[in-house]
Amino acid sequence: MNEPVKLSSALSTIVPERSNFRFLLAGNPNYFGNLVASPFKPVKKIAGDTAYEELHCLGFDHERNLLEATLHLKQPGGYRGDLCHDGSTEYVRFYIDYGSGWEDLGLASLNAHDVPASVDCAGDVTKPLVYVVTLPIDPRQRCCEHPVTPKVRAILSWETPPPAATPNFPPVWGNVLERHIQIKPHPWNLVCLLESIGEGIGQKLKIPKLFEEVQLHPIPIPDPPPESLATLAKLYGHGGAAKAARGGLKTAVEPHRFGLAHIQGALASASVDQLAITTQIESWQKLGLNWQAALAALAKTQADVTYEECECLGLDYNREWLVATVHVKKPSGYSGNLCSAGSTEYVAFWADWDNTCTWTYLGTVPINVHDVAGMPADGLRYAAILPVNLNQIRRPCAAPRIGRVRAVLSWQSAPSTTDPDLLGYWGNRLDAHVQVRPGLPVTGPTAVIRSLGGIPIENIDTTGDGMTQNFGAIPAKFWYNDAPADAWGLNRDCPFGGTVLVHGMWFPGFKYRIRARKVADPGFVVTLTTSFDVTKWTPGSTTQNPDSTNPADPGYGFFTYLDPLLYLENNLLGVWPTSGDEQWEVSLDIADGAYTILGSTPWYRLQLDNTAPDVDLHIDNGGDCKGFSKGDTLDGHFVARDIHFGGFGLSTHPNTVAIPSNQPTTATLPTDQTALAPGDAWTLDLGSPIKMKPCGYVVRVDVSDRTIVGSQSGGHNYSYTETGFYILP
């Protein structure tokens, strides 16, 4: 156990602006003066306060297109409750700029809690705790001859989500961070081929019409081999062709750097081969290189961070993988450009989960890096991601599990897997403290379902109405991004619909099946046999198919557990395409290779809702699709109803700079359903505050229920309708 400690550097009391944050904003949305255009005057200006949380790193896994932000939670309190309570939310909105302005990529979030300060076995304070949030993106790619190195921005904001498409939003609590990343080139295709040939002859070539349909299809060519020593010597400005070789590179690269593989080959031999070394020396001399000088320089090189450095290390609390951020600092020195094999940054991960000051090796992650012409002055940031199985070390919420983790970075040679302190020639070592998501430990193969429809089992009333529910003081949230189940933030119970995903633990070497049955007719049992794809850590995916789809076979509906350390999605168990609005129950059986059942979960109840809301809309004075004079007021009624009502919105279209419009108003709150038909009243003033122009318009009502559709936050059953009118000249 970590020993509790009182931090002298910690805030002794939570400042009232923090503890009363929600209350203060409810009374004055611009209380802290961070809104650019607001009718409310600031009371106390606070912007970018990082006393409690702070973004420290941004990195990009360019193999899997995962954008990572690393943040520090610095204080033992100030996060609205401990791990047994709801806590608060740290929001991170990401933007990207390819050179023509910021584009909104989306929002990620983290559930933050009060975690007591402590001292670990090494005498180090466990604050800050380091967390990571992840956002998958779909970046723009180009051919390897044209590096894509956009700038990314992250805005961290406590308790208030940074608004969409507002890249200059100043958070009250939090900060803004910008870095450059490198997008992986797409594979060679006809576009790349003709582009390369065209640039060589100074002429733009067009894709022949016959090949337009296949122009983006990858051309199956072998991976490029490592560059030869002669090529690297010329590339980095050594030997007789030094001036021509530099080719615009900002710095030359030392021979003991680009020749590392050759030197290591000689040093790693089981015995000293004097003739082979003589041959090496001579081959270096022919290239104008000094073998002995390079060997001497390498002997003096250890943990050099001139070219690369591990800057951050943290744990993605939601997805449970360790993330190290690697800063590649120079445009050259990485064994070739993006069309070549390049070189490898290795990151070895270690952990001391039990606070015994004994490190356990977890695994090593490679990052392929290259020389990048025109690299931004601040370099490029990459992310090394390692999934970790934390099921055996969880603790209940009353006893936080704080672990020490370590990342060891080494260029071109994999770090030691037995000595956590050993450093290579280039790279460094970084330690951090992380917090493991609480729960009951699972020490062996057992039948487990952790979530249904994206919601943890404990946040579903699985023996009652089958809807979402509070777990103690913790409201229902999606396990993968901590978004509330009730998207309107009212913590209402929610049913399920569409495709229900089943998540749980994987136990390699065993099999499982998932069954569903109707509550009203328990004898009506369906075995899930829908195939699904699981993304690997290495490129590609595995299709999970049942051993048999024949009900007469012993293997009917049984799937084989995969190895969780080999997959990006390492907890997906099954896909259930639902229909209807009844109550169903779901259960999982675990079995050995002979399909002998070893254990089963309880039957977990779910309330289904696959019916769209009722919606209707009409203009009362004058009728639908009629003409009105300038300045008239439209009156009408609308219907927005559902047994599991979510919310509605009224709008007028078009509403553009060229043709602005006023918006309909109603006394009905957007999260209250209307009365039965004809529903509730709405009005639209055609003359105020905007004098709407003569044109055709529509009034529209959009209605969503609060059903969790497709196991995704933001997915709901949805309906809309609209009615038209026009303004006379």
WOTASUL-V191145 format. One record per residue. N is the residue number from 1. OMEGA is omega in radians with two decimals (NA if undefined). BURIAL is + if it has 16 or more other C-alpha atoms within 10 Angstrom, else -. D_CENTER is the distance of its C-alpha to the mean C-alpha in Angstrom with 2 decimals. Layout:
BEGIN
n->[N;N]
omega->[OMEGA;OMEGA]
burial->[BURIAL;BURIAL]
d_center->[D_CENTER;D_CENTER]
END
This chain:
BEGIN
n->[1;2;3;4;5;6;7;8;9;10;11;12;13;14;15;16;17;18;19;20;21;22;23;24;25;26;27;28;29;30;31;32;33;34;35;36;37;38;39;40;41;42;43;44;45;46;47;48;49;50;51;52;53;54;55;56;57;58;59;60;61;62;63;64;65;66;67;68;69;70;71;72;73;74;75;76;77;78;79;80;81;82;83;84;85;86;87;88;89;90;91;92;93;94;95;96;97;98;99;100;101;102;103;104;105;106;107;108;109;110;111;112;113;114;115;116;117;118;119;120;121;122;123;124;125;126;127;128;129;130;131;132;133;134;135;136;137;138;139;140;141;142;143;144;145;146;147;148;149;150;151;152;153;154;155;156;157;158;159;160;161;162;163;164;165;166;167;168;169;170;171;172;173;174;175;176;177;178;179;180;181;182;183;184;185;186;187;188;189;190;191;192;193;194;195;196;197;198;199;200;201;202;203;204;205;206;207;208;209;210;211;212;213;214;215;216;217;218;219;220;221;222;223;224;225;226;227;228;229;230;231;232;233;234;235;236;237;238;239;240;241;242;243;244;245;246;247;248;249;250;251;252;253;254;255;256;257;258;259;260;261;262;263;264;265;266;267;268;269;270;271;272;273;274;275;276;277;278;279;280;281;282;283;284;285;286;287;288;289;290;291;292;293;294;295;296;297;298;299;300;301;302;303;304;305;306;307;308;309;310;311;312;313;314;315;316;317;318;319;320;321;322;323;324;325;326;327;328;329;330;331;332;333;334;335;336;337;338;339;340;341;342;343;344;345;346;347;348;349;350;351;352;353;354;355;356;357;358;359;360;361;362;363;364;365;366;367;368;369;370;371;372;373;374;375;376;377;378;379;380;381;382;383;384;385;386;387;388;389;390;391;392;393;394;395;396;397;398;399;400;401;402;403;404;405;406;407;408;409;410;411;412;413;414;415;416;417;418;419;420;421;422;423;424;425;426;427;428;429;430;431;432;433;434;435;436;437;438;439;440;441;442;443;444;445;446;447;448;449;450;451;452;453;454;455;456;457;458;459;460;461;462;463;464;465;466;467;468;469;470;471;472;473;474;475;476;477;478;479;480;481;482;483;484;485;486;487;488;489;490;491;492;493;494;495;496;497;498;499;500;501;502;503;504;505;506;507;508;509;510;511;512;513;514;515;516;517;518;519;520;521;522;523;524;525;526;527;528;529;530;531;532;533;534;535;536;537;538;539;540;541;542;543;544;545;546;547;548;549;550;551;552;553;554;555;556;557;558;559;560;561;562;563;564;565;566;567;568;569;570;571;572;573;574;575;576;577;578;579;580;581;582;583;584;585;586;587;588;589;590;591;592;593;594;595;596;597;598;599;600;601;602;603;604;605;606;607;608;609;610;611;612;613;614;615;616;617;618;619;620;621;622;623;624;625;626;627;628;629;630;631;632;633;634;635;636;637;638;639;640;641;642;643;644;645;646;647;648;649;650;651;652;653;654;655;656;657;658;659;660;661;662;663;664;665;666;667;668;669;670;671;672;673;674;675;676;677;678;679;680;681;682;683;684;685;686;687;688;689;690;691;692;693;694;695;696;697;698;699;700;701;702;703;704;705;706;707;708;709;710;711;712;713;714;715;716;717;718;719;720;721;722;723;724;725;726;727;728;729]
omega->[3.01;-3.13;3.10;3.14;3.05;-3.07;3.10;-3.12;-3.11;3.08;-3.07;3.07;3.11;-3.09;-3.08;3.11;3.09;-3.06;-3.12;-2.99;-3.10;-3.12;-3.12;3.13;3.10;3.12;-3.13;-3.10;-3.14;-3.10;-3.05;3.02;-3.12;3.08;-3.05;-3.13;-3.13;3.08;-3.11;3.14;3.11;3.05;3.09;-3.07;3.03;3.08;3.09;3.11;-3.07;-3.14;-3.06;-3.12;-3.12;2.98;3.13;-3.06;2.92;3.11;-3.08;3.00;-3.01;3.04;-3.06;3.12;3.11;3.12;-3.02;3.03;-3.13;-3.12;3.12;2.93;-2.85;-2.98;3.07;-3.12;-3.13;-3.09;2.99;2.98;-3.14;-3.03;3.08;-3.14;-3.01;-3.07;-3.12;-3.04;2.97;-3.13;3.05;3.04;-3.08;3.04;3.08;-3.14;3.11;3.13;-3.11;3.10;-3.06;3.03;-3.12;3.13;-3.13;-2.98;2.98;-3.10;-3.09;3.08;-3.08;-3.10;2.96;3.11;-3.07;3.04;-3.13;3.09;-3.11;-3.06;3.14;-3.14;-3.14;3.09;-3.06;3.00;0.01;2.92;-2.99;-3.11;3.12;2.97;-3.00;3.03;3.01;3.13;3.09;-3.00;3.04;3.13;3.01;3.10;-3.01;3.14;-3.10;-3.11;3.06;-3.06;-3.08;3.01;3.05;3.12;3.05;3.09;3.09;-3.13;3.14;3.00;3.09;3.14;3.04;-3.08;-3.14;3.06;3.11;-3.00;-3.14;3.14;3.10;3.14;3.04;3.08;-3.10;-3.13;-3.13;-3.11;3.11;3.07;3.04;3.11;3.11;3.13;3.12;3.11;3.05;-3.10;3.10;3.07;-3.10;3.11;3.13;-3.08;-3.12;3.09;-3.14;3.14;-3.12;3.12;3.13;-3.12;3.11;-3.10;3.12;-3.10;3.13;3.06;3.07;-3.08;-3.12;-3.04;-3.08;-3.09;-3.08;-3.03;-3.12;3.12;3.13;3.03;-3.08;3.09;-3.13;3.07;-3.14;3.09;3.05;3.13;3.12;3.11;3.14;3.14;-3.12;3.12;3.11;-3.11;-3.03;2.93;3.10;-3.14;-3.02;-3.08;-3.01;-3.04;-3.13;-3.03;-3.01;2.97;3.08;3.10;-3.05;-3.10;2.98;-3.13;-3.07;-3.14;-3.13;3.04;-3.05;3.10;-3.04;-3.09;-3.13;3.14;-3.14;3.12;3.13;-3.10;-3.04;-3.12;-3.13;3.10;-3.12;3.11;-3.04;3.13;3.14;3.13;3.10;3.12;3.11;-3.12;-3.12;3.14;3.08;-3.13;3.13;3.13;-3.11;-3.11;-3.12;-3.11;-3.08;3.13;3.11;3.13;3.13;3.13;3.14;3.14;3.14;-3.06;3.04;3.12;3.12;-3.12;3.12;-3.05;-3.09;-3.13;3.02;-3.01;-3.07;3.09;-3.14;-3.12;2.97;-3.03;-3.10;-3.03;3.11;2.90;3.08;-3.09;3.03;3.11;-3.10;3.12;3.03;-2.85;-2.99;3.12;-3.10;-3.11;-3.07;2.94;3.00;-3.09;-3.03;3.07;-3.13;3.12;-3.11;-3.14;-3.01;2.91;3.13;3.05;3.07;-3.12;3.11;3.12;2.98;-3.06;-3.04;3.11;3.13;-3.06;3.03;-3.09;3.05;3.13;-3.09;-3.10;-3.13;-3.11;3.08;3.02;3.12;-3.11;-3.03;2.90;-3.13;3.10;-3.12;3.13;3.07;-3.06;-3.13;3.10;-3.11;-3.14;3.12;3.12;2.99;-3.01;3.11;3.05;-3.12;3.11;-3.07;-3.04;-3.06;-3.03;-3.14;3.04;3.03;-3.02;-3.11;-3.11;-3.06;3.06;3.10;-3.13;2.99;3.08;-3.10;3.00;3.09;-3.11;3.09;3.14;2.99;3.05;-3.08;3.11;3.11;3.04;-3.13;-3.12;-3.09;-3.11;-3.04;3.13;-3.13;-3.12;3.12;-3.13;-3.11;-3.12;-3.13;3.11;3.10;3.03;-3.12;3.13;-3.12;3.09;-3.08;3.13;3.11;-3.14;3.04;-3.00;-3.12;-3.12;3.12;3.13;-3.07;2.86;-3.11;-3.14;3.02;-3.13;3.14;-3.09;3.10;-3.10;-3.09;3.10;3.06;3.08;-2.98;3.07;-3.09;-3.04;3.09;3.13;3.05;-3.11;2.98;2.96;-2.95;3.11;-3.04;3.12;-3.11;3.10;3.05;-3.03;-2.98;3.13;3.10;3.03;-3.13;3.10;3.04;-3.02;-3.14;3.04;-3.12;3.09;3.04;3.09;-3.07;3.01;-3.06;3.12;-3.12;3.13;3.10;3.09;3.11;3.13;3.11;-3.10;3.09;3.13;-3.10;-3.13;-3.14;3.13;3.13;2.97;3.14;3.12;3.08;3.13;3.08;3.11;-3.12;-3.13;-3.04;3.11;3.11;-3.05;3.11;3.05;-3.11;3.14;-3.13;3.08;3.12;-3.13;3.09;-3.07;3.11;2.96;3.00;-3.10;3.10;-3.12;3.07;3.06;3.10;3.10;3.06;3.12;3.11;3.01;3.11;-3.10;-3.13;-3.09;3.08;-3.09;-3.10;3.08;3.13;3.04;3.10;3.07;3.07;3.09;-3.04;-3.10;-3.11;-2.99;3.07;3.06;-2.95;3.07;3.12;-3.09;-3.05;-3.13;-3.10;3.08;-3.04;3.03;3.10;-3.04;-3.09;2.98;3.07;3.05;-3.07;3.10;3.11;3.03;3.01;-3.05;3.03;-3.08;3.12;3.11;3.03;-3.09;-3.14;-3.13;-3.12;3.02;2.95;2.99;-3.10;-3.05;3.05;2.98;3.12;3.04;3.13;-3.12;-3.13;3.14;3.01;-3.11;3.08;-3.07;3.13;2.99;-3.07;-3.07;3.14;3.10;-3.14;3.04;3.13;3.12;-3.14;3.14;3.08;3.09;3.09;3.01;3.09;3.04;3.13;3.07;3.09;3.11;3.05;-3.01;3.03;3.13;3.06;-2.99;3.08;-3.14;3.12;3.04;3.06;-3.11;3.07;-3.13;0.00;3.06;-3.05;3.08;-3.12;-3.11;3.14;-3.14;3.00;-3.08;3.13;3.08;3.11;3.09;-3.11;3.10;-3.06;3.09;3.06;3.07;-3.09;2.99;3.05;-3.11;0.28;3.06;-3.09;-3.06;2.98;3.10;3.07;3.12;-3.10;-3.07;-3.08;0.02;3.12;3.01;-3.03;-3.04;3.00;-3.04;2.99;-3.09;2.94;2.92;-3.01;3.00;3.08;-3.06;3.05;2.94;-3.12;3.06;3.05;-3.06;3.09;3.10;-3.06;2.99;-3.09;3.11;-3.09;2.90;-2.89;3.04;3.01;2.97;-3.14;3.07;-3.03;3.00;3.07;3.13;-3.11;3.11;NA]
burial->[+;+;-;-;-;-;+;-;-;+;-;-;-;+;-;-;-;+;-;-;+;-;-;+;-;-;-;+;+;+;+;+;+;+;+;-;-;-;-;-;-;+;-;-;-;+;+;+;-;+;-;+;+;+;+;+;+;+;+;+;+;+;+;+;-;+;+;+;+;+;+;+;+;+;+;+;+;+;+;+;+;+;+;+;+;+;+;+;+;+;+;+;+;+;+;+;-;-;-;-;-;+;+;+;+;-;+;+;+;+;+;+;+;+;+;+;+;+;+;+;+;-;-;-;+;+;+;+;+;+;+;+;+;+;+;-;-;-;+;-;-;+;+;+;-;-;+;+;+;+;+;+;+;+;+;+;+;+;+;+;+;+;-;-;-;-;+;-;+;+;+;+;+;+;+;+;+;+;+;+;+;+;+;+;+;-;+;+;+;+;+;+;-;+;+;+;-;-;-;-;-;-;-;-;-;-;-;-;-;-;-;-;-;-;+;-;-;-;-;-;-;-;-;-;-;-;+;-;+;+;-;+;+;+;+;+;+;+;+;-;-;+;-;-;+;+;-;-;+;-;-;+;+;+;+;+;+;+;+;+;-;-;+;-;-;+;-;-;-;-;-;-;-;-;-;-;-;-;-;+;-;-;+;+;-;-;+;+;+;+;+;-;-;+;+;-;-;+;-;-;-;-;+;+;+;-;+;+;+;+;+;+;+;+;+;+;+;+;+;+;+;+;+;+;+;+;+;+;+;+;+;+;+;+;+;+;+;+;+;+;+;+;+;+;+;+;+;+;+;+;+;+;+;+;+;-;-;-;+;+;+;+;-;+;+;+;+;+;+;+;+;+;+;-;+;+;-;-;+;+;+;+;+;+;+;+;+;+;-;-;+;-;+;+;+;-;-;-;-;+;+;+;+;+;+;+;+;+;+;+;+;+;+;+;+;+;-;-;-;+;-;-;+;+;+;+;+;+;+;+;+;+;+;+;+;+;+;+;+;-;-;-;-;-;+;+;+;+;+;+;+;+;+;+;+;+;+;+;+;+;+;+;-;-;-;+;+;+;+;+;+;-;-;-;+;+;+;+;+;+;+;+;+;+;+;+;+;-;-;-;+;+;+;+;+;+;+;+;+;+;+;+;+;+;+;+;+;-;-;+;+;+;+;+;+;+;+;+;+;-;-;-;-;-;-;-;+;+;+;-;-;-;-;+;+;+;+;-;-;-;-;-;-;+;+;+;+;-;+;-;-;-;-;-;+;+;+;+;+;+;+;+;-;+;+;-;+;+;+;+;+;+;+;+;+;+;-;+;-;-;-;-;+;+;+;+;+;+;+;+;+;-;-;-;+;-;-;-;-;+;-;+;+;+;+;+;+;+;+;+;+;+;+;+;+;+;+;+;+;-;-;-;-;+;-;-;+;+;-;+;-;-;-;+;+;+;+;+;+;+;+;+;-;+;+;+;+;+;+;+;+;+;+;+;-;-;-;-;-;-;+;+;+;+;-;-;-;-;-;+;+;-;+;+;-;-;-;-;+;+;+;+;+;+;+;+;+;-;-;-;-;+;+;-;-;-;+;+;+;+;+;+;+;+;+;+;+;+;+;+;+;+;+;+;+;+;+;+;+;+;+;+;+;+;+;+;+;-;-]
d_center->[31.04;30.05;32.96;32.55;33.34;34.01;32.31;34.68;31.89;30.10;30.96;33.89;33.35;30.54;31.60;32.53;30.25;27.36;28.91;30.19;27.25;26.82;30.60;31.20;28.77;30.29;33.64;32.64;29.24;30.16;31.48;29.61;30.32;26.83;27.40;29.03;31.07;32.17;35.61;35.08;36.29;34.29;35.73;33.98;31.77;28.61;25.76;23.20;24.48;22.62;24.94;22.45;18.94;17.95;15.20;16.44;14.22;11.79;11.18;10.19;10.39;12.78;13.70;10.54;9.16;5.88;6.03;6.46;8.75;11.42;13.73;17.12;18.70;22.31;24.66;25.85;26.13;25.23;22.22;24.35;24.97;24.55;22.46;25.01;24.38;21.79;20.94;19.02;15.66;13.94;12.21;10.34;10.89;10.19;13.13;14.44;18.16;19.79;23.12;24.04;22.11;18.79;16.60;14.19;10.70;9.61;8.86;6.69;9.20;10.93;14.35;16.80;20.31;23.59;23.93;27.37;27.93;29.39;30.68;29.75;32.31;32.41;33.29;30.05;28.62;25.28;24.04;21.66;19.07;15.94;12.46;8.96;5.89;2.39;2.37;4.67;7.98;11.62;13.54;17.32;19.11;22.72;25.24;25.34;28.26;26.23;23.34;20.45;19.31;17.79;17.27;14.01;14.34;12.45;14.45;14.36;16.59;17.90;18.82;18.90;15.96;16.47;18.10;16.83;18.46;19.78;18.64;21.52;20.91;22.18;20.70;23.35;21.56;18.91;18.79;17.64;16.61;16.94;16.62;17.24;15.30;16.82;15.96;17.41;20.61;21.18;23.95;27.53;28.97;32.05;30.55;29.84;33.26;35.22;33.31;34.21;37.80;38.17;37.15;39.61;42.48;41.53;41.23;38.45;38.61;37.78;36.43;39.46;39.30;39.78;36.44;34.29;32.70;31.61;30.89;27.13;27.69;26.98;30.20;30.51;31.51;31.28;28.90;30.74;32.57;32.31;34.40;37.91;39.26;41.57;38.82;36.79;39.98;40.74;37.21;37.16;40.65;42.85;46.20;48.58;46.12;44.24;44.39;43.46;40.71;38.65;37.86;36.23;34.21;34.23;35.20;36.96;35.47;37.60;39.18;38.11;34.46;34.64;37.29;35.43;35.19;38.96;39.87;37.76;39.43;42.78;41.80;40.17;43.21;44.94;48.16;49.26;50.31;52.56;53.19;49.49;48.87;51.86;50.45;47.11;48.99;51.05;48.13;46.47;49.80;50.11;46.84;48.10;45.89;47.17;46.02;47.57;46.04;42.56;43.15;44.36;41.42;38.97;40.92;40.27;36.51;34.20;30.72;31.02;28.03;29.60;27.29;24.04;22.78;20.08;19.15;16.61;15.76;13.80;12.36;9.03;11.23;9.49;8.69;11.58;11.15;12.76;11.50;14.33;14.41;17.39;19.46;21.60;24.47;27.06;27.50;29.54;30.24;27.72;30.25;29.89;27.99;25.20;27.86;28.87;27.61;26.65;26.06;23.69;22.07;21.94;20.07;21.69;20.18;22.58;22.68;25.44;24.31;27.92;28.84;31.77;31.21;30.88;27.92;26.56;25.10;21.78;21.17;20.83;18.14;19.53;18.25;20.46;21.66;24.46;26.86;25.55;28.39;27.89;25.10;24.24;26.28;23.40;22.24;18.87;15.84;14.25;11.91;13.48;11.56;13.88;13.47;16.12;18.35;19.08;21.12;24.42;23.96;22.79;25.12;26.01;24.65;27.95;27.55;24.22;23.29;22.67;22.26;22.93;20.74;21.72;20.51;23.31;22.88;25.62;26.27;27.92;28.97;26.91;27.22;29.45;28.36;31.26;31.55;28.58;30.64;31.59;30.38;30.82;32.34;29.26;26.24;25.91;24.93;22.64;22.61;20.57;20.72;17.98;18.32;17.90;17.15;20.72;22.48;25.38;25.43;25.89;28.10;29.09;28.67;28.93;28.13;24.88;22.77;19.97;18.84;20.22;18.63;15.38;17.64;18.84;22.46;23.85;22.72;24.75;28.54;29.02;32.78;33.51;32.35;29.09;27.08;24.29;25.78;25.45;25.27;27.74;26.55;22.88;22.11;20.19;16.41;13.70;12.75;9.03;8.40;12.01;13.08;16.87;18.52;21.03;19.19;22.23;21.89;25.31;24.35;26.47;26.56;24.68;25.67;23.78;24.21;23.29;21.46;20.91;18.53;19.86;17.76;19.46;20.34;21.47;24.89;25.91;29.55;29.72;29.48;28.55;29.19;28.04;30.68;30.93;34.15;35.55;36.53;39.64;40.60;39.32;41.20;38.95;36.28;33.70;32.08;28.64;29.00;26.28;24.68;20.94;18.77;16.47;14.33;15.68;14.48;17.31;17.44;18.35;18.24;20.79;22.48;23.45;26.96;29.39;32.32;34.61;34.74;38.42;39.15;42.19;40.30;39.30;35.81;35.25;31.64;30.74;27.57;27.11;24.43;22.34;21.54;18.19;17.93;18.06;15.20;11.45;12.05;14.65;15.85;16.61;20.39;21.62;21.61;24.24;25.29;27.14;29.96;32.39;32.38;33.77;32.71;31.57;30.87;28.63;29.41;28.39;30.99;30.52;33.18;34.52;35.11;38.28;36.53;38.20;36.29;35.43;33.83;32.31;30.12;31.77;31.68;28.83;29.79;27.77;29.18;28.44;28.69;28.50;30.90;30.13;31.54;35.05;35.34;38.38;39.44;42.84;44.85;47.96;50.15;51.07;48.89;45.91;45.84;48.72;49.59;49.66;51.22;49.49;48.77;49.08;46.99;45.50;45.62;44.01;42.48;39.21;37.94;34.41;34.55;32.81;33.45;29.84;29.65;26.49;27.38;29.08;29.36;32.45;32.40;34.82;34.31;34.65;33.43;33.12;34.62;37.51;38.04;36.82;37.37;37.66;35.58;37.15;37.64;38.26;39.14;36.76;33.52;30.41;29.47;33.06;34.37;37.62;41.03;42.26;43.56;44.52;41.72;41.25;42.51;40.73;42.21;41.49;43.57;44.15;45.68;43.68;41.78;41.50;44.52;42.92;44.37;46.39;43.88;42.50;39.71;37.90;36.92;33.94;32.59;29.11;28.78;26.00;26.50;24.10;23.71;20.29;20.44;18.42;16.50;14.09;13.93;16.12;18.03;21.74;25.22;26.35;29.67;31.19;34.60;36.35;39.90;41.42;44.04;45.45;47.09;50.57;51.64]
END
